Amino acid sequence: MPRIRAETYERVMRDQGFADEIAVAATSYSEEGGHRGARELLSRSPRPTAIFAGSDEAALGVLAALHEAGLSAPGDVSVAGYDNTRRTTR
């Protein structure tokens, strides 16, 4: 499934005319993985204006990396997550 998400992201970016904007940081779908991936992406030039995390848990790590870098979401970088939201039961 992870490869399917990356391939779909890349295909849609190409289809929409954003082939030059494709940037992937392959990590795990965890907070730690999102943090590592975001740090990698934020070190690139130009810095991304948006990060799509492969899971909601990874998006939490992205938010932490943004905070550590002195950046805000969505002010500096938009963040979106997908799937795997932590759930609580009542």
N, C-alpha and C positions, 0 to 999 in steps of 0.2 A: 504493500500500500504506500509506503513513503516514496518510492520511486514514481508511482503513478501521480502523486501530488506534484512532485517537482517537474515531471514531464508535462503535466497539464498547465502548470504555471508558465513554463517556457513556451508552450504552444500558444497559449492565449496572448502572452506578451508579444510574440512574433505576429500573430494574426491582427493585433491591434496597432501594429506599427512601432512597437517599442523594443525591437530586437537588441538595439544598442544599450538598453537599460537593464537587461537581464543580469542579475547577480544572485548567486546561490551560495549559501554557507551550509554545508551538510553537517548536521549534528544530531543529537538525540531529541526526541519529543519530550523533554523534561525542562524544568526551570533552569537547571544547570546548562543543558544544551542550548536553550534559547539565549542565555546569558553569553555563552561562548560564541555562538553564531552572531549575535548582535555586536559584540566587541570586534569580531572580525570584519563585519560589514561597515561598522563605524570607522574603522581604520583605513578604509579605502577612500580614494579620491576619484570622483566627487562623493561626498557622504550621501547616503540614501535619504530620500525624503519620506519614504515609507518602508516598513518591514512587515511582511506577511509571514507569520509563524505557522508551522505545520500543525501546531496544537495550541489550545488555550493555555496549557501549562507552560509551554515554551514561550508564549507571549508574556507571561509573568516575568520570566527571566530577561526578556527583551526590555521590559519596562525598568527592571532593576539596573541593567546596563546603561540605559539612557540616563537614569537618575545619577549614576556614578560619573557619567561623562558630563554632567551639568546640563543635560538636554531635557526637554519636556515632550510629552505626548499629549495632544496632537500638535502642540505649538511648533516644535522643531522637526519631529518625525512622527508620522502617523503609524499606528500599530494595529494589526488585525491578527486574530488567532482563529484556529479552526479545530473543532472537534475536541474531545477529551476533557471537557470542562469538569472541574471538581464538583462533586455533587454531595449534598448532605441529605440525610433522610430525617423526617420528623416522626 
